[in-house]
Every structure is written in C-alpha cells, then in structure tokens.
Amino acid sequence: MEIAKAKITSKRQITIPKVVSKELDLDEGDEIVFLVERKNVSLIKNPKDLMKAMDNFSEGKSFPDISHELQKSRREWK
C-alpha cells in the first residue's frame, strides 16, 4: 500500500503525487473518479465500466472492510 499527501490550493486544486500518478498510469487529459463514502475517498482512473472497476477495486471486500484497513493504516502513519 502506498501513502501520499497533497495540499489543497486556494482554488481547491491538488497535484496528484507522482507515486499515485504512476500507480494509476495517469496521463495528461485522463479523467479520474472520486469514490466518496462516509468521509472516505478513493481515487481511480475513470474506467469505461465503473461497476466492473469497483468490483476489481474492492477485491471482494465490502467498503466497511476497506475503510477499516485505510483507517488502520492512517493511525499507523501518524
């Protein structure tokens, strides 16, 4: 699991960290999707089939399970 930080500018913009951009294979002009649930956000490259991508993203785990893993990682990171 990679962890990266970014700051929000006064125009509410962020620069996607290089490690994230590389992992998602992002190029100029690509669209990204923010998956938001209960104040947790996941970022994925805009797929042609969003539902299929969400299945692949979760690897069979429910969102609460994924959220729990993210929260645990955040606590360890601090």
C-alpha positions as CSV (number, residue, x, y, z in Angstrom):
1,M,0.0,0.0,0.0
2,E,1.3,3.4,-1.0
3,I,0.5,6.5,1.1
4,A,0.9,10.0,-0.4
5,K,-0.1,13.5,0.7
6,A,-1.2,16.6,-1.3
7,K,-2.2,20.1,-0.2
8,I,-5.4,21.8,-1.4
9,T,-4.8,25.2,-3.0
10,S,-6.9,28.3,-2.6
11,K,-8.7,27.2,-5.8
12,R,-9.4,23.8,-4.2
13,Q,-7.0,22.1,-6.6
14,I,-4.5,19.4,-5.8
15,T,-1.4,18.0,-7.6
16,I,-1.6,14.2,-7.8
17,P,1.5,12.8,-6.2
18,K,3.9,11.1,-8.6
19,V,3.6,7.7,-6.8
20,V,-0.2,7.9,-7.3
21,S,0.0,9.0,-10.9
22,K,2.4,6.2,-11.7
23,E,0.4,3.6,-9.9
24,L,-2.8,4.6,-11.7
25,D,-0.9,5.0,-15.0
26,L,-2.3,8.6,-15.4
27,D,-1.5,10.7,-18.4
28,E,-2.4,14.3,-19.2
29,G,-6.1,14.5,-20.1
30,D,-7.1,11.4,-18.3
31,E,-10.2,11.6,-16.1
32,I,-10.3,10.3,-12.6
33,V,-13.2,9.3,-10.4
34,F,-13.5,10.1,-6.7
35,L,-15.4,7.4,-4.8
36,V,-16.8,9.0,-1.6
37,E,-18.5,7.2,1.2
38,R,-18.7,8.3,4.9
39,K,-15.9,10.9,4.6
40,N,-13.6,8.4,3.0
41,V,-12.3,9.0,-0.6
42,S,-10.8,6.6,-3.1
43,L,-9.4,7.7,-6.4
44,I,-9.5,5.6,-9.5
45,K,-8.7,6.2,-13.2
46,N,-12.0,6.8,-15.0
47,P,-12.9,3.4,-16.3
48,K,-15.2,2.6,-19.2
49,D,-17.2,0.3,-17.0
50,L,-17.4,1.9,-13.5
51,M,-19.2,-1.0,-11.8
52,K,-16.6,-3.5,-13.1
53,A,-13.8,-1.3,-11.8
54,M,-15.4,-1.0,-8.4
55,D,-15.6,-4.8,-8.2
56,N,-11.9,-5.0,-9.1
57,F,-11.1,-2.2,-6.7
58,S,-12.6,-4.0,-3.7
59,E,-11.2,-7.4,-4.5
60,G,-14.3,-9.0,-2.9
61,K,-14.2,-6.8,0.2
62,S,-17.0,-4.6,1.4
63,F,-16.5,-0.9,1.7
64,P,-16.5,-1.0,5.5
65,D,-13.7,-3.6,5.4
66,I,-11.7,-1.4,3.0
67,S,-12.4,1.7,5.1
68,H,-11.3,-0.1,8.3
69,E,-8.0,-1.1,6.6
70,L,-7.4,2.5,5.5
71,Q,-8.2,3.9,8.9
72,K,-5.7,1.4,10.5
73,S,-3.0,2.5,8.0
74,R,-3.7,6.2,8.7
75,R,-3.3,5.6,12.5
76,E,0.0,3.7,11.9
77,W,1.2,6.5,9.6
78,K,0.8,9.3,12.3
